[in-house]
Amino acid sequence: MPERRTAPRVRDILRVVDAVRLVWNSAPGWTVLNLTVAVVQGFLPLVSLYLVKLIVDAVAVGITSTDQAAALRQVGLYIALAALVGISAALLKSLGALAAEAMGQVVTDHVSDLIHAKSVAVDLEYYENSRYYDVLHHAQAEAPSRPMQIVTDLLGTLQGAVSVLAVAGLLFSFSWLMALVVIAAALPGALLRARHSGRLYRWAREQTSTERRAWYLHWLLTDGTHAAEVRLLGLGPFLRGLFRDLRTTLRAERLGLAKRRATADVVGSTAAVLAVFATFASLAWQTIVGAITIGSMVMYYQAFQTGLGAIQQVLSGLAGLYEDNLFLTSFHEFMDLEPRVLPARDPRPVPRPMTDGLRFSSVDFAYPDTTRTALRDISLAIRPGEVVALVGPNGSGKTTLVKLLCRLYDPTSGTVTLDGVDLREFDVDELRRHASFVLQDFAMYQFTARENIRVGNVALSPADPAIEAAARDAGVHETIMALPSGYDTELGKWFDEGEELSHGEWQKVALARAFVRDAQILVFDEPTSALDPEAEARVFERIRELARDRAVVLISHRFSTVRGADRIYILDRGRIIESGTHDELVALNGRYAKMYEVQARAYQG
């Protein structure tokens, strides 16, 4: 029989345990303090109820007493005790709010740190998978607020549970039927809310892609990355219209769910109100016939209300935790992602210096969840002291080959070796520390110019002269020195006093970042695409110098750069179709020669 969709599943209920574990692991000290405060706050209502009974009964006796002074002293004592309890409750409330806020902030930061660590650790594959983005979107979108809500729900549930136990003992001593009525009155609202939470959870899961698309449109409209193109093409009204349409659909569906919840709340509240006044009528009747005192009537009536509120608080907290299920599920799905690029069990040290270099041997590769083969039967060598160029149209497999070289992926078949050792036998982090990259879509960090270069080798101190030396090699030193604060100038416009660079200048900064890294393997993906010919010549000269004892891979469509490589590989549809030096390939009169002729003619014309 299929599972009822509206009923909480065991796996969902177990998420409460996960929430407790998450909070405890984040802030054990604050958790202990909050638990203590919640337990004391849970018992205080019972003490207040009993003091109210004593006050009312003392007043009733005092009205007919001949020693009213004694009666006043007794009433005054009870009132003073009640005031002390009230002050204690106020202090505990403030302390609890402070402790809950502190714990919530610690939990939020801890969860963010876990997400950051996992985001960096997961394979590149997950960033090229839409399902991963759905999971990541929920984990990240809820991380700033949801942990705090989990803390609130957990503490509310605990405090309510303590109050329920305290009041239940009092009510059972008077009437077990009244205690059962309290429970029965609270159940409808809680069950209806749990049902609504289930609907909301499923709806949110189903609408993740739509929410993410709306967020993407919002980013296009508000981020500076595409600001120029959006304005030049007049895309503002078009993108705003798409965003409004998506939000209108999402809003209508969410409001529909909210209406159902409002209806459920009315039904639950009505049941609770009827139970309260029916109980009040019963207590009033028993007071009139002399079965209980006026003070007892007031105490039991307030106890009934307190118990009802406490049970509702418990059930509401549990329903809230069930509602937190979306975040918890996405968070745990995200944290449970398993890498496919597995670490070596007994890693071998990366040889330094290299002797034989890198070799691809009969390598095939297909991206996960696709049937298309990105690389087929690739065999090539990249020796120390050589510059190897990869040339081919977009989609020919050049960048994919580089991803295998630095073990962002592993081959589907075949091997990639370094000095004869399979890359899978090295520690991944150590292997990557021996490589340096300038990617086509290089990062433009909103840091100072010095930090923008230093991130290429964070082991250097900020004052290390290697940073400025790398900037000189990349031809960007003079540009940086002309900035208002030189190397300490903030680059980009995200923060105050930031200075924007041209795309070519940014590319030189990225080159300096590669030059400052003490690496044996250098990968340059279109490193001079934004540079003028003179700057390009200087950069390639520097690359040539770096290649004296290093393996250099150069990806470029500019033959003025490629022609100086020691060996050139032409890729097409994932295969190597030609290889050789520039002169050899021109003499071959094949694909390379035709591409070179087209580009040379364009320069001549």
Secondary structure in CASP SS format (residue, H / E / C, confidence):
PFRMAT SS
TARGET T0000
AUTHOR 0000-0000-0000
METHOD secondary structure of the structure
MODEL  1
M C 1.00
P C 1.00
E C 1.00
R C 1.00
R C 1.00
T C 1.00
A C 1.00
P C 1.00
R C 1.00
V H 1.00
R H 1.00
D H 1.00
I H 1.00
L H 1.00
R H 1.00
V H 1.00
V H 1.00
D H 1.00
A H 1.00
V H 1.00
R H 1.00
L H 1.00
V H 1.00
W H 1.00
N H 1.00
S H 1.00
A C 1.00
P H 1.00
G H 1.00
W H 1.00
T H 1.00
V H 1.00
L H 1.00
N H 1.00
L H 1.00
T H 1.00
V H 1.00
A H 1.00
V H 1.00
V H 1.00
Q H 1.00
G H 1.00
F H 1.00
L H 1.00
P H 1.00
L H 1.00
V H 1.00
S H 1.00
L H 1.00
Y H 1.00
L H 1.00
V H 1.00
K H 1.00
L H 1.00
I H 1.00
V H 1.00
D H 1.00
A H 1.00
V H 1.00
A H 1.00
V H 1.00
G H 1.00
I H 1.00
T H 1.00
S C 1.00
T C 1.00
D C 1.00
Q H 1.00
A H 1.00
A H 1.00
A H 1.00
L H 1.00
R H 1.00
Q H 1.00
V H 1.00
G H 1.00
L H 1.00
Y H 1.00
I H 1.00
A H 1.00
L H 1.00
A H 1.00
A H 1.00
L H 1.00
V H 1.00
G H 1.00
I H 1.00
S H 1.00
A H 1.00
A H 1.00
L H 1.00
L H 1.00
K H 1.00
S H 1.00
L H 1.00
G H 1.00
A H 1.00
L H 1.00
A H 1.00
A H 1.00
E H 1.00
A H 1.00
M H 1.00
G H 1.00
Q H 1.00
V H 1.00
V H 1.00
T H 1.00
D H 1.00
H H 1.00
V H 1.00
S H 1.00
D H 1.00
L H 1.00
I H 1.00
H H 1.00
A H 1.00
K H 1.00
S H 1.00
V H 1.00
A H 1.00
V C 1.00
D C 1.00
L H 1.00
E H 1.00
Y H 1.00
Y H 1.00
E H 1.00
N C 1.00
S H 1.00
R H 1.00
Y H 1.00
Y H 1.00
D H 1.00
V H 1.00
L H 1.00
H H 1.00
H H 1.00
A H 1.00
Q H 1.00
A H 1.00
E H 1.00
A C 1.00
P C 1.00
S C 1.00
R H 1.00
P H 1.00
M H 1.00
Q H 1.00
I H 1.00
V H 1.00
T H 1.00
D H 1.00
L H 1.00
L H 1.00
G H 1.00
T H 1.00
L H 1.00
Q H 1.00
G H 1.00
A H 1.00
V H 1.00
S H 1.00
V H 1.00
L H 1.00
A H 1.00
V H 1.00
A H 1.00
G H 1.00
L H 1.00
L H 1.00
F H 1.00
S H 1.00
F H 1.00
S C 1.00
W H 1.00
L H 1.00
M H 1.00
A H 1.00
L H 1.00
V H 1.00
V H 1.00
I H 1.00
A H 1.00
A H 1.00
A H 1.00
L H 1.00
P H 1.00
G H 1.00
A H 1.00
L H 1.00
L H 1.00
R H 1.00
A H 1.00
R H 1.00
H H 1.00
S H 1.00
G H 1.00
R H 1.00
L H 1.00
Y H 1.00
R H 1.00
W H 1.00
A H 1.00
R H 1.00
E H 1.00
Q C 1.00
T H 1.00
S H 1.00
T H 1.00
E H 1.00
R H 1.00
R H 1.00
A H 1.00
W H 1.00
Y H 1.00
L H 1.00
H H 1.00
W H 1.00
L H 1.00
L H 1.00
T H 1.00
D C 1.00
G C 1.00
T C 1.00
H C 1.00
A H 1.00
A H 1.00
E H 1.00
V H 1.00
R H 1.00
L H 1.00
L C 1.00
G C 1.00
L C 1.00
G H 1.00
P H 1.00
F H 1.00
L H 1.00
R H 1.00
G H 1.00
L H 1.00
F H 1.00
R H 1.00
D H 1.00
L H 1.00
R H 1.00
T H 1.00
T H 1.00
L H 1.00
R H 1.00
A H 1.00
E H 1.00
R H 1.00
L H 1.00
G H 1.00
L H 1.00
A H 1.00
K H 1.00
R H 1.00
R H 1.00
A H 1.00
T H 1.00
A H 1.00
D H 1.00
V H 1.00
V H 1.00
G H 1.00
S H 1.00
T H 1.00
A H 1.00
A H 1.00
V H 1.00
L H 1.00
A H 1.00
V H 1.00
F H 1.00
A H 1.00
T H 1.00
F H 1.00
A H 1.00
S H 1.00
L H 1.00
A H 1.00
W H 1.00
Q H 1.00
T H 1.00
I H 1.00
V C 1.00
G C 1.00
A C 1.00
I C 1.00
T C 1.00
I H 1.00
G H 1.00
S H 1.00
M H 1.00
V H 1.00
M H 1.00
Y H 1.00
Y H 1.00
Q H 1.00
A H 1.00
F H 1.00
Q H 1.00
T H 1.00
G H 1.00
L H 1.00
G H 1.00
A H 1.00
I H 1.00
Q H 1.00
Q H 1.00
V H 1.00
L H 1.00
S H 1.00
G H 1.00
L H 1.00
A H 1.00
G H 1.00
L H 1.00
Y H 1.00
E H 1.00
D C 1.00
N H 1.00
L H 1.00
F H 1.00
L H 1.00
T H 1.00
S H 1.00
F H 1.00
H H 1.00
E H 1.00
F H 1.00
M H 1.00
D C 1.00
L C 1.00
E C 1.00
P C 1.00
R C 1.00
V C 1.00
L C 1.00
P C 1.00
A C 1.00
R C 1.00
D C 1.00
P C 1.00
R E 1.00
P C 1.00
V C 1.00
P C 1.00
R C 1.00
P C 1.00
M C 1.00
T C 1.00
D C 1.00
G C 1.00
L E 1.00
R E 1.00
F E 1.00
S E 1.00
S E 1.00
V E 1.00
D E 1.00
F E 1.00
A E 1.00
Y C 1.00
P C 1.00
D C 1.00
T C 1.00
T C 1.00
R C 1.00
T E 1.00
A E 1.00
L E 1.00
R E 1.00
D E 1.00
I E 1.00
S E 1.00
L E 1.00
A E 1.00
I E 1.00
R C 1.00
P C 1.00
G C 1.00
E C 1.00
V E 1.00
V E 1.00
A E 1.00
L E 1.00
V E 1.00
G C 1.00
P C 1.00
N C 1.00
G C 1.00
S C 1.00
G C 1.00
K H 1.00
T H 1.00
T H 1.00
L H 1.00
V H 1.00
K H 1.00
L H 1.00
L H 1.00
C C 1.00
R C 1.00
L C 1.00
Y C 1.00
D C 1.00
P C 1.00
T C 1.00
S E 1.00
G E 1.00
T E 1.00
V E 1.00
T E 1.00
L E 1.00
D C 1.00
G C 1.00
V E 1.00
D E 1.00
L H 1.00
R H 1.00
E H 1.00
F E 1.00
D C 1.00
V H 1.00
D H 1.00
E H 1.00
L H 1.00
R H 1.00
R H 1.00
H C 1.00
A E 1.00
S E 1.00
F E 1.00
V E 1.00
L C 1.00
Q C 1.00
D C 1.00
F C 1.00
A C 1.00
M C 1.00
Y C 1.00
Q C 1.00
F C 1.00
T E 1.00
A H 1.00
R H 1.00
E H 1.00
N H 1.00
I H 1.00
R H 1.00
V H 1.00
G H 1.00
N H 1.00
V C 1.00
A C 1.00
L C 1.00
S C 1.00
P C 1.00
A C 1.00
D C 1.00
P H 1.00
A H 1.00
I H 1.00
E H 1.00
A H 1.00
A H 1.00
A H 1.00
R H 1.00
D H 1.00
A H 1.00
G C 1.00
V C 1.00
H H 1.00
E H 1.00
T H 1.00
I H 1.00
M H 1.00
A C 1.00
L C 1.00
P C 1.00
S C 1.00
G H 1.00
Y H 1.00
D H 1.00
T C 1.00
E E 1.00
L E 1.00
G C 1.00
K C 1.00
W C 1.00
F C 1.00
D C 1.00
E C 1.00
G C 1.00
E E 1.00
E C 1.00
L C 1.00
S C 1.00
H H 1.00
G H 1.00
E H 1.00
W H 1.00
Q H 1.00
K H 1.00
V H 1.00
A H 1.00
L H 1.00
A H 1.00
R H 1.00
A H 1.00
F H 1.00
V C 1.00
R C 1.00
D C 1.00
A C 1.00
Q C 1.00
I E 1.00
L E 1.00
V E 1.00
F E 1.00
D E 1.00
E C 1.00
P C 1.00
T C 1.00
S C 1.00
A C 1.00
L C 1.00
D C 1.00
P H 1.00
E H 1.00
A H 1.00
E H 1.00
A H 1.00
R H 1.00
V H 1.00
F H 1.00
E H 1.00
R H 1.00
I H 1.00
R H 1.00
E H 1.00
L H 1.00
A C 1.00
R C 1.00
D C 1.00
R C 1.00
A E 1.00
V E 1.00
V E 1.00
L E 1.00
I E 1.00
S C 1.00
H C 1.00
R C 1.00
F H 1.00
S H 1.00
T H 1.00
V H 1.00
R C 1.00
G C 1.00
A C 1.00
D C 1.00
R E 1.00
I E 1.00
Y E 1.00
I E 1.00
L E 1.00
D E 1.00
R C 1.00
G C 1.00
R E 1.00
I E 1.00
I E 1.00
E E 1.00
S E 1.00
G E 1.00
T C 1.00
H H 1.00
D H 1.00
E H 1.00
L H 1.00
V H 1.00
A H 1.00
L H 1.00
N C 1.00
G C 1.00
R H 1.00
Y H 1.00
A H 1.00
K H 1.00
M H 1.00
Y H 1.00
E H 1.00
V H 1.00
Q H 1.00
A H 1.00
R H 1.00
A H 1.00
Y H 1.00
Q H 1.00
G C 1.00
END
